């Protein structure tokens, strides 16, 4: 009887170290079948990739631009289109495009039409303006000085034709970043925030909210030190040292760095990671002090389009933006774009030039 009343101990579930999920489970069956055995690929039209395997199998991939931050309505709408006109297999690119794979050319046209009818463009392949990559913005970040996703939406409205067509000299990667310390991205054209004033400190809250030694240690230029203000433990900033980076704000919100008037947008040009035709490049500052002016950021759009269409008109085939600038020189770049040149654009920093690995070669 006692044995019958013994309750068997439930076996605990062993932890699983997930890491990156196995991509094979999400692939189209033809991709799994021909993995590593593709003969060639081409682009029948902008936004469509065509792969042919040695086995004779063919697969078409339709690339769709999305706003990245998708809500339930958008997700359900896109999934319904994929299920009805596609074959139920999708993937997201690093720039948040949706790629839908089908095994028959006859399915490509209706699939594109369905996406266009729903308001989603097809493009972003080849020598086009790819979907702008961006950071989280106001929706999903604790320290943004601007809304990167909002800037992207406004810019892509302006650059829609350059996404659905392949008329640029080479691919153009544009990035936006809503602060300088977490997600400052580099691209052919990069839009980053700039703080121009030191943080404003609410001394009444510092002792209750901030772990002061951590805040002091976080400052990259040692501009923050402990202080007693109004009889309470607090912090103070040496404004002569402060570089207005905003690194102190995440661990100490009472050190507010964002300012509607003094947090500006800056545009950088010429960065790239690829080494297909030239070595990787760092971007350079070309415009600063642009107003952080939601909801459409018109001043930013004007400068970006001026740079982009000057590049489109003047660059040679296959030149990236940085390659074009290297060929014509920075003085000519400022002359063609009409952007003002100031002392802040002079770049004579040489640090790490010898140790920086800016090529495809491995060095020890």
C-alpha positions as CSV (number, residue, x, y, z in Angstrom):
1,X,0.0,0.0,0.0
2,X,2.8,2.3,0.9
3,X,4.5,1.6,-2.3
4,X,1.4,2.4,-4.3
5,X,1.2,5.8,-2.7
6,X,4.8,6.7,-3.7
7,X,4.6,9.4,-6.3
8,X,7.2,9.0,-9.0
9,X,9.4,12.1,-9.1
10,X,8.9,14.1,-12.3
11,X,12.0,14.2,-14.4
12,X,13.3,17.7,-14.9
13,X,13.7,19.0,-18.4
14,X,17.4,19.3,-19.3
15,X,18.4,22.8,-20.4
16,X,19.1,23.3,-24.1
17,X,21.8,25.6,-25.3
18,X,20.0,26.9,-28.3
19,X,22.4,29.4,-29.8
20,X,21.7,30.1,-33.5
21,X,18.9,27.8,-34.7
22,X,19.5,25.3,-37.5
23,X,18.7,27.1,-40.7
24,X,18.0,23.9,-42.6
25,X,14.7,23.4,-41.0
26,X,13.4,26.7,-42.5
27,X,14.8,26.3,-46.0
28,X,12.8,25.5,-49.1
29,X,13.1,21.8,-49.9
30,X,14.9,22.6,-53.2
31,X,17.5,24.6,-51.3
32,X,18.1,21.7,-48.8
33,X,18.3,19.2,-51.7
34,X,20.9,21.3,-53.6
35,X,22.8,22.8,-50.7
36,X,26.3,23.7,-51.9
37,X,25.6,22.4,-55.4
38,X,24.5,25.5,-57.3
39,X,25.7,26.0,-60.9
40,X,24.9,29.7,-61.3
41,X,22.5,32.4,-60.5
42,X,21.1,35.5,-62.2
43,X,18.5,38.2,-61.8
44,X,15.6,38.0,-64.2
45,X,14.3,41.4,-63.0
46,X,14.9,43.7,-60.0
47,X,13.9,42.1,-56.8
48,X,14.1,38.5,-58.1
49,X,17.0,36.1,-57.7
50,X,17.2,32.9,-59.9
51,X,19.4,30.0,-58.8
52,X,20.1,26.9,-61.0
53,X,21.6,23.8,-59.5
54,X,23.8,21.1,-61.2
55,X,20.8,18.7,-60.8
56,X,18.7,21.0,-63.1
57,X,16.5,22.2,-60.3
58,X,15.6,25.9,-60.3
59,X,14.4,28.3,-57.6
60,X,13.3,31.9,-57.7
61,X,13.6,34.2,-54.7
62,X,11.4,37.3,-54.5
63,X,12.8,40.1,-52.2
64,X,10.2,42.3,-50.5
65,X,10.9,45.5,-48.6
66,X,9.3,45.7,-45.2
67,X,9.3,48.4,-42.4
68,X,11.1,45.9,-40.2
69,X,9.0,46.6,-37.1
70,X,6.0,44.5,-38.0
71,X,2.8,44.4,-36.1
72,X,0.3,41.5,-36.0
73,X,-1.7,42.9,-38.9
74,X,1.4,43.2,-41.2
75,X,2.7,39.7,-40.2
76,X,-0.7,38.0,-40.9
77,X,-1.0,39.9,-44.2
78,X,2.4,38.9,-45.4
79,X,2.0,35.3,-44.2
80,X,-1.4,35.0,-46.0
81,X,0.3,36.2,-49.3
82,X,3.1,33.7,-48.9
83,X,0.7,30.8,-48.2
84,X,-1.6,31.7,-51.1
85,X,0.8,32.8,-53.8
86,X,4.1,31.3,-52.6
87,X,5.1,27.9,-51.2
88,X,5.2,28.7,-47.5
89,X,8.9,29.3,-47.2
90,X,10.4,32.7,-46.2
91,X,13.5,34.2,-44.7
92,X,14.6,37.6,-43.5
93,X,17.7,39.4,-44.8
94,X,20.1,41.3,-42.5
95,X,18.4,44.5,-43.8
96,X,14.9,43.2,-42.8
97,X,13.8,42.3,-46.3
98,X,11.4,39.4,-46.7
99,X,12.6,36.8,-49.2
100,X,10.0,34.3,-50.5
101,X,11.2,31.2,-52.5
102,X,9.2,29.5,-55.2
103,X,10.0,26.6,-57.5
104,X,8.2,27.8,-60.7
105,X,8.7,31.0,-62.7
106,X,4.9,31.1,-63.3
107,X,4.4,31.9,-59.6
108,X,6.7,34.9,-59.5
109,X,4.4,37.3,-61.3
110,X,1.3,36.7,-59.2
111,X,3.4,36.8,-56.0
112,X,4.9,40.2,-56.9
113,X,1.5,41.6,-57.8
114,X,0.0,40.4,-54.5
115,X,2.8,42.2,-52.5
116,X,2.5,45.4,-54.6
117,X,-1.3,45.4,-54.1
118,X,-0.7,45.1,-50.3
119,X,1.7,48.1,-50.5
120,X,5.0,46.3,-50.2
121,X,7.7,47.0,-52.9
122,X,9.8,44.3,-54.5
123,X,13.4,45.2,-55.2
124,X,16.7,45.8,-53.4
125,X,18.8,43.6,-55.5
126,X,21.8,44.4,-57.7
127,X,22.8,48.0,-58.2
128,X,20.0,49.6,-56.2
129,X,19.5,51.4,-53.0
130,X,18.9,48.5,-50.6
131,X,16.6,48.7,-47.7
132,X,18.1,51.1,-45.1
133,X,19.3,49.2,-42.0
134,X,18.5,50.9,-38.8
135,X,18.6,50.6,-35.0
136,X,15.7,50.2,-32.7
137,X,14.6,53.8,-32.2
138,X,12.0,55.0,-29.8
139,X,10.0,51.8,-29.9
140,X,12.5,49.3,-28.5
141,X,15.6,51.1,-27.0
142,X,16.2,52.9,-23.8
143,X,18.7,55.5,-25.0
144,X,17.8,56.7,-28.5
145,X,18.3,60.4,-29.3
146,X,16.1,60.0,-32.4
147,X,13.8,57.5,-34.0
148,X,16.0,55.6,-36.5
149,X,13.1,53.6,-37.9
150,X,11.1,56.8,-38.5
151,X,14.0,58.3,-40.4
152,X,14.1,55.1,-42.5
153,X,10.4,55.2,-43.3
154,X,10.6,58.8,-44.5
155,X,13.8,58.2,-46.5
156,X,12.5,55.1,-48.2
157,X,9.3,57.0,-49.2
158,X,11.6,59.4,-51.0
159,X,13.9,56.7,-52.4
160,X,11.2,54.2,-53.4
161,X,12.1,54.3,-57.1
162,X,15.7,53.5,-56.4
163,X,14.7,50.4,-54.4
164,X,12.5,48.9,-57.1
165,X,14.9,49.7,-60.0
166,X,18.6,48.8,-60.6
167,X,19.9,52.1,-61.9
168,X,22.7,53.0,-59.5
169,X,26.4,52.6,-60.4
170,X,26.6,49.9,-57.7
171,X,24.7,48.8,-54.6
172,X,24.2,51.6,-52.1
173,X,24.0,50.7,-48.4
174,X,22.4,53.4,-46.2
175,X,22.3,53.1,-42.4
176,X,20.7,55.1,-39.6
177,X,21.6,55.0,-35.9
178,X,19.8,56.7,-33.0
179,X,22.8,57.1,-30.8
180,X,26.6,57.2,-31.1
181,X,27.6,54.6,-28.6
182,X,25.5,51.4,-29.2
183,X,24.6,51.2,-32.8
184,X,26.6,53.7,-34.8
185,X,26.6,51.9,-38.1
186,X,28.8,52.4,-41.2
187,X,27.6,52.5,-44.8
188,X,27.9,54.2,-48.1
189,X,25.7,56.9,-46.5
190,X,25.2,56.8,-42.8
191,X,22.9,58.9,-40.7
192,X,24.0,59.1,-37.0
193,X,23.0,61.3,-34.0
194,X,25.3,63.8,-32.5
195,X,24.9,65.2,-29.0
196,X,26.3,68.7,-28.8
197,X,25.9,69.5,-25.1
198,X,27.1,67.7,-21.9
199,X,24.4,65.9,-19.9
200,X,22.0,67.8,-17.6
201,X,22.1,66.2,-14.1
202,X,19.1,65.9,-11.8
203,X,21.1,65.7,-8.6
204,X,18.1,64.8,-6.5
205,X,17.8,61.5,-8.2
206,X,21.4,60.4,-8.8
207,X,21.9,58.8,-5.3
208,X,18.7,56.8,-5.6
209,X,19.0,55.6,-9.2
210,X,22.7,55.4,-10.2
211,X,25.6,53.2,-9.1
212,X,28.1,56.1,-9.1
213,X,31.3,54.1,-9.5
214,X,29.9,52.3,-12.6
215,X,29.0,55.6,-14.1
216,X,32.4,57.1,-13.5
217,X,34.1,54.0,-15.0
218,X,31.9,54.1,-18.1
219,X,33.0,57.5,-19.2
220,X,35.6,57.0,-22.0
221,X,37.4,60.3,-21.3
222,X,37.3,60.4,-17.5
223,X,35.1,63.5,-17.5
224,X,32.8,62.3,-14.6
225,X,33.6,62.2,-11.0
226,X,31.8,61.8,-7.7
227,X,30.5,64.9,-5.9
228,X,28.3,66.1,-3.0
229,X,25.6,68.4,-4.2
230,X,23.1,69.9,-1.7
231,X,24.3,67.5,0.9
232,X,23.6,64.4,-1.3
233,X,25.9,62.0,-3.1
234,X,25.9,62.9,-6.8
235,X,28.1,63.3,-9.9
236,X,29.6,66.1,-11.7
237,X,30.9,66.5,-15.3
238,X,34.1,68.2,-16.4
239,X,32.7,69.9,-19.5
240,X,36.1,70.7,-20.9
241,X,36.8,66.9,-21.2
242,X,33.2,65.8,-22.1
243,X,32.8,64.6,-25.7
244,X,29.0,64.5,-25.4
245,X,28.9,60.8,-26.4
246,X,26.0,59.8,-24.1
247,X,27.7,56.8,-22.5
248,X,26.7,58.0,-19.0
249,X,23.0,58.1,-19.7
250,X,22.1,54.3,-19.9
251,X,23.5,53.5,-16.4
252,X,22.3,56.8,-15.0
253,X,19.1,58.2,-16.5
254,X,19.2,61.4,-14.3
255,X,22.2,62.4,-16.5
256,X,19.9,63.3,-19.4
257,X,21.9,63.8,-22.6
258,X,19.0,63.9,-25.1
259,X,17.9,67.4,-26.0
260,X,15.3,68.5,-28.6
261,X,17.4,71.5,-29.6
262,X,21.0,70.3,-29.2
263,X,20.8,66.6,-30.3
264,X,21.5,66.8,-34.0
265,X,21.8,64.5,-36.9
266,X,25.0,64.0,-38.9
267,X,25.7,62.3,-42.3
268,X,28.8,60.3,-43.0
269,X,29.9,59.0,-46.4
270,X,32.1,56.4,-47.9
271,X,32.1,53.5,-45.5
272,X,32.0,49.9,-46.6
273,X,32.9,46.4,-45.4
274,X,33.3,44.6,-48.7
275,X,36.6,44.1,-50.5
276,X,35.3,43.0,-53.9
277,X,37.0,45.8,-55.9
278,X,38.8,47.8,-53.2
279,X,39.7,47.4,-49.5
280,X,37.2,48.2,-46.8
281,X,36.8,51.9,-46.0
282,X,35.9,54.1,-43.0
283,X,33.2,56.7,-43.6
284,X,33.9,60.4,-43.3
285,X,31.8,63.2,-41.9
286,X,30.2,65.4,-44.6
287,X,27.2,67.1,-42.9
288,X,26.5,67.9,-39.3
289,X,24.1,69.8,-37.2
290,X,21.0,68.8,-39.1
291,X,17.8,69.2,-37.1
292,X,16.3,66.2,-35.4
293,X,13.0,67.1,-36.8
294,X,10.3,64.4,-36.6
295,X,8.0,63.1,-38.0
296,X,9.5,63.5,-41.6
297,X,13.1,64.8,-41.0
298,X,13.0,66.8,-44.3
299,X,16.4,68.4,-43.8
300,X,18.1,64.9,-43.6
301,X,16.2,63.8,-46.7
302,X,17.4,66.8,-48.7
303,X,21.1,66.1,-47.9
304,X,20.9,62.4,-48.5
305,X,19.2,62.8,-51.9
306,X,21.7,65.4,-52.9
307,X,24.6,63.0,-52.2
308,X,22.9,60.0,-53.7
309,X,21.9,61.6,-57.0
310,X,25.3,63.3,-57.4
311,X,26.9,59.9,-57.0
312,X,24.4,58.4,-59.4
313,X,25.2,61.0,-62.1
314,X,29.0,61.2,-61.7
315,X,30.2,57.7,-60.6
316,X,31.5,55.1,-63.0
317,X,30.0,51.6,-63.3
318,X,30.7,49.4,-60.2
319,X,32.1,52.2,-58.1
320,X,30.8,52.3,-54.6
321,X,30.3,55.7,-53.0
322,X,33.7,55.5,-51.3
323,X,35.4,54.5,-54.5
324,X,33.8,57.4,-56.3
325,X,35.0,59.9,-53.7
326,X,38.5,58.4,-53.6
327,X,38.7,58.9,-57.4
328,X,37.4,62.5,-57.6
329,X,38.8,63.7,-54.2
330,X,37.0,65.2,-51.3
331,X,37.3,68.9,-52.5
332,X,35.5,67.8,-55.7
333,X,32.9,65.9,-53.7
334,X,32.0,69.0,-51.7
335,X,32.0,71.1,-54.9
336,X,29.6,68.7,-56.7
337,X,27.2,68.2,-53.8
338,X,27.2,71.8,-52.7
339,X,27.7,70.9,-49.1
340,X,29.6,73.4,-47.0
341,X,33.1,72.4,-45.9
342,X,34.2,73.4,-42.4
343,X,37.2,72.8,-40.2
344,X,35.3,69.9,-38.6
345,X,35.6,67.9,-41.8
346,X,39.4,67.8,-41.8
347,X,40.3,64.2,-40.9
348,X,43.9,63.8,-40.0
349,X,43.5,61.0,-37.5
350,X,46.2,58.3,-38.0
351,X,45.8,56.1,-35.0
352,X,45.8,52.3,-35.5
353,X,46.8,52.8,-39.1
354,X,49.5,50.1,-38.8
355,X,47.5,47.6,-36.8
356,X,44.1,48.0,-38.4
357,X,43.2,45.0,-40.5
358,X,41.7,46.6,-43.6
359,X,42.2,43.8,-46.0
360,X,41.1,40.2,-46.6
361,X,44.5,38.9,-45.6
362,X,45.1,37.3,-42.2
363,X,48.0,38.9,-40.3
364,X,49.5,37.9,-37.0
